[in-house]
Each structure stands twice: as structure tokens, then as C-alpha cells.
Amino acid sequence: QVQLVESGGGLVQAGGSLRLSCAASGRTFSSYAMGWFRQAPGKEREFVTGIRWSSGSTYYADSAKGRFTISRDNAKNTVHLQMNSLKPEDTAVYYCAARNGMVVSDNNRYDYWGQGTQVTVSS
């Protein structure tokens, strides 16, 4: 059974940093893509960034470019999201997701999801 468990959310002031982690278990993820999505109150879930597990190729939404960095730790089956220069508009629940194949921005094409972790950025 695939499990994705996020951690690392919290409250931070604007301009600060947070590092989210997603621990994956239950299968071999070498052919998988991992994505981070976020959902703010009253808004649709949106793609933030993704990484191809095997190649390490990364993809970013425009809102994340230059501020966020996704990485993976193969030995620990963990994906990290380093978020710097955080803004109040980054406030959302952040979700980790997995799919067999390439990174895509459509959340409907991901098969597995974590429970989410709250990120709140105060102004």
C-alpha cells in the first residue's frame, strides 16, 4: 500500500524559509514522478513543482521558480521542497503526490496523495 507522509509545515514570517518533506513507502518509485501541489482556502489545487524520481529532472510553476527547490533522497525514499523568500500568498495546504510516469501539472493525473501539511506565511 502506497503511503505519502508530508512534514515540515508551519508558521513563518514573510521572507522566511521552510523545508517540507514527503516520505514515500509501499512500492518502488523509480518509474514515478513526485509532485508538490498546494491549495489555499477557496481556491483550486495548483501545481507547484515536480521531480522525476529516476532522472531527477525538475519542473516548476512560475510562482515557484527562483524561490522553491525540489529534491529527492533516493536512499530515504523522500522528496523535499525547500521554500525560500516566502510570501503571504504562499499560504496553503501543501500536498505531496505521486504518479507512474512523467511530471504533469494536472492534479487529476496523480494516483497517490499525502494528507497535506499547512504552510502559513504572515505579513
N, C-alpha and C positions, 0 to 999 in steps of 0.2 A: 504494500500500500504506500503510495507516494505521499510524503509529508513535506510541506514547506513551512518553516517556522521563522518569522521575522523577529528581529530585536533591534534595539538601539534608538527608538523614537524618544521624543521628549519635548521639553520646552526650551527654546533658545531665543536670544535676542537677535534682532536683525543684524546681519553682518557676521553672525556666528557660524559655527560648523556642527554637523552631526554625521555620524557614520552608522548606516543601517547595515544589518547583516541578514542573510537568508540561508538557513541551514536546510539542505535538501537531503532526503533519505527515501529509501524504498525501492530504488532501482538504479541502474547505471544511466548516467545522464550525458554520456559522451556525444550522443547524437542530438542533444536537446539545445534549445535556446532558452535563456532565462531573461525575464523582463521585469522591470520595475514600473509599476503604474501608481497613480495617485488619484484620490477622489476627495474633492472639497465639498462641503455641505451645499446641496442644491445644484451641484454640477455633475457632469458625466465623468466617468472614469477615463483618465487620459494616460497615454504612454509617456514615460519619462526617459527610459533608457533600456537597452538590452545588450546581451552578450551571447555569442555563440560559444557553447561550452568547449568544443573541440579546438577551434582555431583561436579563440579569444577575440575575435572581431567584435567591435563595439559600435553601437548606434545610439544617437542621442536626439531627443526632441530639441527644437530650437530653444525652448525655455531652459534647457539643462546644459546646453553647450557652454563650455568655458567655466562652469561653476561646479558641475557634478562629474564624478568619475566612477564608472562601474568596473569591478574587477572580480576575478574568481580565484579561489584557493582549491585547486584540484584535490589536494591531499585531504582536505576537510570537507569537501563537497559543499562549499559555502561561497555565496556571492555577496559582495559588499557594494554598498553605494555610499561614496564619500560626497557629502554635500557641503560646499563652502559658499561664503557670501550669501547666506540665506536671506530671503525676503519674506515679508508677511504674506505675500501671495503664494508662497510655497507651502503654506499651512494646509494640511490634508491628511487623510489616512493613506499611508503608503503600503502597497501590496507587492509581494513577490509572486511571479507566475512562471510556469514552465510549459513548453510545447516541444513536440518532436519535430525538428526541422529548423528553418531559418527564423531569425528575429523578424517579427512583424509588429506593426503598431496597433493592430485591431485586437482589442482585448477578448473578443468573442472566439478568437482562434487559439487561445491558450487553454490547455487541458487541466492544469492544476494551479491552485491558488493557496496562498497563505492566508492567515487570519487578519493580517494588517497590523500596522503599528502607527500610532498617532504622532505626527510632527506638527508642532505649533511654534510659529515664529512671531514674536511680539515686536511691535514697532517702538 
